[in-house]
Amino acid sequence: GAEADGKESWSWRTDVSKATSCLSHCFEGLSELFVALPLPKLLVVGAVDRMDATLEAAHMQGRFRLDVVPHPGHYIHEDRPEEV
């Protein structure tokens, strides 16, 4: 709907947090698949605190290049394209 200042505002129509259990399986095994790719790899992240043991071990073994672009959001490539 429109706000008092004339700008459009958006609101969720559903409680997105309730979908978490449906989405968790989408990411299972993703690190293993990434590491197993038989080609040069670059992983760009906003922070390293969410890297799992698979990614940490593979990075220490030099199996991919890691670039950290400090960013609090989800879309580094859209929000900071000049750094990516």
C-alpha positions as CSV (number, residue, x, y, z in Angstrom):
1,G,0.0,0.0,0.0
2,A,0.9,3.6,-0.1
3,E,2.4,5.4,2.9
4,A,1.6,8.9,4.0
5,D,4.6,10.3,2.1
6,G,3.4,8.8,-1.2
7,K,6.0,6.0,-1.3
8,E,5.0,2.4,-1.9
9,S,5.5,0.1,1.1
10,W,5.7,-3.7,1.1
11,S,4.7,-6.2,3.7
12,W,4.8,-10.0,4.0
13,R,1.5,-11.8,3.6
14,T,2.8,-14.8,5.3
15,D,5.1,-15.7,8.2
16,V,8.2,-16.5,6.2
17,S,9.9,-18.0,9.3
18,K,7.5,-20.9,9.2
19,A,8.9,-22.0,5.8
20,T,12.4,-22.6,7.3
21,S,11.8,-26.3,7.8
22,C,10.8,-26.6,4.2
23,L,13.9,-24.9,2.9
24,S,16.7,-26.4,5.0
25,H,17.0,-29.5,2.8
26,C,17.7,-27.3,-0.2
27,F,21.2,-26.5,1.1
28,E,22.2,-30.0,2.4
29,G,25.3,-31.3,0.6
30,L,25.9,-28.0,-1.2
31,S,29.4,-27.5,0.2
32,E,30.4,-31.0,-0.8
33,L,29.1,-30.5,-4.3
34,F,31.0,-27.2,-4.6
35,V,34.2,-28.6,-3.4
36,A,33.9,-31.6,-5.7
37,L,33.6,-29.5,-8.9
38,P,36.6,-30.5,-11.1
39,L,37.4,-26.9,-12.1
40,P,38.9,-23.7,-10.6
41,K,36.6,-22.2,-8.0
42,L,36.0,-18.8,-6.4
43,L,33.8,-18.4,-3.4
44,V,32.7,-14.9,-2.6
45,V,31.2,-14.4,0.9
46,G,30.2,-11.5,3.1
47,A,31.8,-13.1,6.2
48,V,33.5,-16.4,7.0
49,D,31.6,-17.1,10.2
50,R,29.0,-19.2,8.4
51,M,31.5,-21.4,6.5
52,D,31.0,-25.1,7.4
53,A,33.8,-27.6,8.2
54,T,33.8,-28.9,4.6
55,L,34.4,-25.4,3.2
56,E,37.0,-24.6,5.8
57,A,39.0,-27.8,5.2
58,A,38.8,-27.5,1.4
59,H,40.0,-23.8,1.6
60,M,42.9,-24.8,3.9
61,Q,43.8,-27.4,1.3
62,G,43.8,-24.8,-1.5
63,R,40.9,-26.3,-3.4
64,F,39.3,-23.0,-4.1
65,R,40.0,-19.3,-3.8
66,L,38.1,-17.3,-1.1
67,D,37.3,-13.6,-1.3
68,V,35.6,-11.9,1.6
69,V,33.6,-8.7,0.7
70,P,32.3,-7.5,4.1
71,H,28.5,-7.3,3.6
72,P,25.6,-7.9,6.0
73,G,23.0,-8.9,3.3
74,H,22.3,-11.7,1.0
75,Y,23.0,-10.2,-2.4
76,I,26.7,-9.2,-2.6
77,H,26.7,-9.4,-6.4
78,E,23.8,-7.0,-6.6
79,D,24.7,-4.6,-3.7
80,R,28.4,-4.4,-4.4
81,P,29.0,-5.4,-8.0
82,E,32.2,-3.3,-8.3
83,E,33.9,-5.4,-5.7
84,V,32.7,-8.7,-7.0
